[in-house]
Structures are given as structure tokens and as C-alpha cells.
């Protein structure tokens, strides 16, 4: 028989999902989720940086802009891996938070780890004071929730963060597909097209499929753990 504690993660996830849907209909809700948009951008750009380092390249500078877009300038390394890493990293990070949300005792540790990731990206890679300021504030905010909040609130916040990360990653890919199909605006998919001659829309769809598959696997793991 499932106890209340066994069911808590499911209720937190459902509550976070309902709150996410509700926010999509509220005119000023963007102000609430704006820090999460910035968080996803830090993870995305950090993914490019990690891929550069792992393929023996260098990161010249990393920027996160006020409109929640970002840019990572690298030198050397394996370009295909670097260009692909942004969207895939944000997806993997989101589903990892989702899986961690199924554990009732790991929420604060997960939030602390998130703060640490943002802080590391900021301290070692940030290329301007705006990125520095946003990164430090994000890291302090996440660490503050982990330290000050109750275990239940931390768990709910982690669930909300996971849902938002997964949703933002998927919506960003949908936007990427539209931009790739209708414009020549620079993007990771366009970079991949320039290097491989495979259309940008194919790369956008491929990343969407991978993201959807990862999300399905994470949800199955979540349900099995309850």
C-alpha cells in the first residue's frame, strides 16, 4: 500500500504542472518564470561549454542576455558536439530534476546542486557583468530556497523547476524549428546545417524527438519509483 509520503512526489508534480498551465494564462506570469528562463539559458550555454571542454576545445566567453537568450563563443574542439550540446543538455538537466523529484529526501540537495552549477558557470565562464549579476542572483536564490524552505516546499519547488525546465526546453526547440523553417536567423540548428549540409529543420526535429523520448523515459521512471 502506498503511504502519503509515497504519494507526495506525484501530488507535487501534478501541482507544479497545474501551476505551469495556469501561469500560461496569466498576463504577468512571465515575471515569475523569468528567473527560470534565465536558469535554463545558463544550463543551455553551460552545455555548449562542457562539450567544448570534453572535446579538448576552449571557451572564450559565455553570455546570458536580459531577454533570456545566450551565446557561448568557443575555439577548437569538435564543432558538431558543441553545437548540439545546448538543447540536449537543457533537456537532460530537466529530466534529471524530474527524476530527482520522485525522491522525497533529495530536493534540497538537488536545489543546492543547481545553485552550484549556475555559480560555476558564472564564476569561470561569464563574459560580462550582466551575466555575472544574473548568475550570482540565481545561485543565491536557489541556495536560499534549499537552506531556508521546509522540505515539502523545497520538494514542490524542485518539481516546479523540473516541469518548467522540460517545458522551456521543448518550447525552445519548437521555436527553433519555426525559425529554421521560416528564417535564416542564426541558431544552433543553422550552425549544424552549415557544417553538415543537412537542413536546420532536420536538426531541430531530431532534437525535439530526442527531448520527447528523454521526457517519456523520465516520466516512466518517476511513476515506477512511486
Buried (B, 14 or more C-beta within 10 A) or exposed (E): EEEEEEEBBBEBBEBBBEBBEEBEEEEEBEEEBEBBBBBBBBBBBBBBBBBBBEBEBEBEBBBBBEEBEBBBBBEEBBBBBBBBBBBBBBBBBBBBBBBBBBBBEBBBBBBBBBBEBBBBBBEEBBBEEEBBEBBBBBBEBBBEBBEEBEEEBBBBBBBBBBBBBBBBBBEBBEEBBEBBEEEEEEBBBBBBBEEBEEBBBBBBBBBBEBBBEBBEEBBEEBEEEE
